[in-house]
Amino acid sequence: SAFGWHHFLNRFAVGLKDGGSDFIAIYDLDSEAWLPTALKHQFQRGVTCLEWKPKGGGCIAVGCACGVVVWRIEPSSDPSSKAVTPDAAWATLLHRRGWEHVTSLSWSPCGRFLAVGYKTSDRAIVWDIATGEGTPLEDCVPLATVGVSA
């Protein structure tokens, strides 16, 4: 349901279903193996999109039905070992009442802000990840429309 390449590691994340539960699995191309830690949370249902944080090796945002789950993954492996070992992961939910069913998300280049689009609104929210505060953008009216007529 969702897929995202890591920005500087040879890894990708994919959203999968196991029965009625959604989870995120991470594949490491260097070791040619799935990481043993699956990212699963009770609020992470209806996964629609995901994106790794730029410059934040172990941080991934997952768009879902109730908002955004931001995962922070701490590798627990020995740096000298190439073996894939379980990681520790923490989740933070970014949610605002009435803003549901995430359709898209995009990190700012510095990785502090996360812009999120929702099916239930014509506006987006820009979340400050450092504070957990979300600011809805004002209605956007284009000055001109570019398109191809039929």
C-alpha positions as CSV (number, residue, x, y, z in Angstrom):
1,S,0.0,0.0,0.0
2,A,3.0,2.3,0.5
3,F,6.7,2.3,-0.4
4,G,9.7,4.5,0.3
5,W,13.4,4.4,-0.4
6,H,15.8,5.5,2.3
7,H,17.7,8.7,1.4
8,F,21.2,7.4,2.0
9,L,21.1,3.7,3.1
10,N,20.4,0.9,0.7
11,R,17.0,0.2,2.3
12,F,13.4,0.6,1.6
13,A,10.2,0.5,3.7
14,V,6.9,-1.0,2.6
15,G,3.5,-1.0,4.1
16,L,1.9,-4.4,4.4
17,K,-1.2,-6.0,5.9
18,D,-1.3,-9.0,8.3
19,G,-4.9,-9.9,8.6
20,G,-6.6,-6.6,9.8
21,S,-3.3,-5.0,11.0
22,D,-1.1,-2.7,9.0
23,F,2.7,-2.8,9.6
24,I,5.8,-1.4,8.0
25,A,8.6,-3.8,7.0
26,I,12.1,-2.7,6.1
27,Y,14.4,-4.5,3.6
28,D,18.1,-4.0,3.6
29,L,19.7,-4.5,0.2
30,D,23.2,-4.8,1.5
31,S,22.4,-7.8,3.7
32,E,19.7,-9.0,1.3
33,A,17.3,-9.5,4.3
34,W,14.2,-8.0,6.0
35,L,15.0,-6.3,9.2
36,P,13.6,-8.3,12.1
37,T,11.7,-5.3,13.5
38,A,8.2,-4.7,12.0
39,L,6.7,-1.3,12.8
40,K,3.2,-1.8,14.1
41,H,1.0,0.5,16.2
42,Q,-2.7,0.4,17.1
43,F,-3.3,3.7,15.4
44,Q,-1.5,2.7,12.2
45,R,-4.5,1.5,10.2
46,G,-5.2,2.2,6.6
47,V,-1.6,3.1,5.6
48,T,-1.6,5.2,2.5
49,C,1.9,6.6,2.2
50,L,5.3,6.8,3.9
51,E,8.5,8.7,3.7
52,W,11.9,8.6,5.3
53,K,13.1,11.7,7.0
54,P,16.0,13.4,5.2
55,K,19.2,13.5,7.2
56,G,17.4,11.4,9.9
57,G,18.6,7.9,9.2
58,G,16.2,6.1,11.5
59,C,13.0,8.2,11.2
60,I,10.1,7.5,9.0
61,A,6.6,9.1,8.7
62,V,3.7,6.8,7.9
63,G,0.4,8.4,6.7
64,C,-2.7,6.4,7.7
65,A,-6.5,6.8,8.4
66,C,-6.2,8.7,11.7
67,G,-3.1,10.8,11.1
68,V,0.6,10.3,10.8
69,V,2.7,7.9,12.9
70,V,6.3,9.1,13.1
71,W,8.7,6.2,13.9
72,R,12.2,6.7,15.4
73,I,14.3,3.6,15.0
74,E,17.5,3.0,17.0
75,P,19.7,0.3,15.6
76,S,20.9,-2.1,18.3
77,S,23.4,-4.0,16.2
78,D,27.2,-3.9,16.7
79,P,28.6,-1.4,14.2
80,S,31.4,-3.9,13.3
81,S,28.8,-6.6,12.5
82,K,27.0,-7.0,9.2
83,A,24.3,-9.1,10.8
84,V,20.8,-7.7,11.0
85,T,19.6,-7.6,14.6
86,P,16.4,-6.3,16.2
87,D,16.0,-2.5,16.6
88,A,14.2,-0.4,19.2
89,A,11.5,1.8,17.8
90,W,9.3,4.6,19.3
91,A,6.2,6.0,17.7
92,T,4.6,9.4,17.9
93,L,1.1,10.1,16.6
94,L,0.4,13.4,14.8
95,H,-3.4,13.9,14.8
96,R,-5.9,16.7,14.8
97,R,-9.6,16.1,15.2
98,G,-11.4,16.4,11.8
99,W,-8.2,15.9,9.8
100,E,-8.2,12.3,8.8
101,H,-7.2,9.9,6.0
102,V,-3.7,11.1,5.0
103,T,-3.3,11.3,1.3
104,S,0.3,12.6,1.0
105,L,3.2,13.8,3.1
106,S,6.5,15.4,2.5
107,W,9.5,16.3,4.7
108,S,11.1,19.7,4.5
109,P,14.8,19.5,3.4
110,C,16.0,20.1,6.9
111,G,13.7,17.4,8.3
112,R,12.1,19.5,11.0
113,F,8.8,20.0,9.3
114,L,6.3,17.6,7.7
115,A,3.6,18.8,5.3
116,V,0.6,16.5,5.3
117,G,-2.4,16.4,3.0
118,Y,-5.8,14.9,4.1
119,K,-8.8,13.5,2.3
120,T,-11.1,15.4,4.7
121,S,-9.7,18.9,3.9
122,D,-8.7,21.0,1.0
123,R,-5.9,22.4,3.2
124,A,-2.7,20.8,4.5
125,I,-1.1,20.9,7.9
126,V,2.6,21.6,8.4
127,W,3.8,19.8,11.5
128,D,6.8,20.9,13.5
129,I,8.3,17.6,14.5
130,A,10.4,19.2,17.3
131,T,7.3,20.6,19.1
132,G,4.6,18.3,17.8
133,E,2.5,21.4,16.8
134,G,0.6,21.4,13.6
135,T,-0.3,24.6,11.6
136,P,-3.1,24.4,9.0
137,L,-2.2,26.2,5.8
138,E,-4.6,28.9,4.7
139,D,-6.8,28.2,1.6
140,C,-4.6,28.3,-1.4
141,V,-6.0,30.1,-4.4
142,P,-3.7,29.9,-7.5
143,L,-3.0,33.1,-9.4
144,A,-3.3,31.2,-12.7
145,T,-4.3,27.7,-13.8
146,V,-2.0,25.9,-16.2
147,G,-3.5,22.9,-18.1
148,V,-4.3,21.3,-21.4
149,S,-7.8,21.7,-22.7
150,A,-9.5,18.8,-24.4
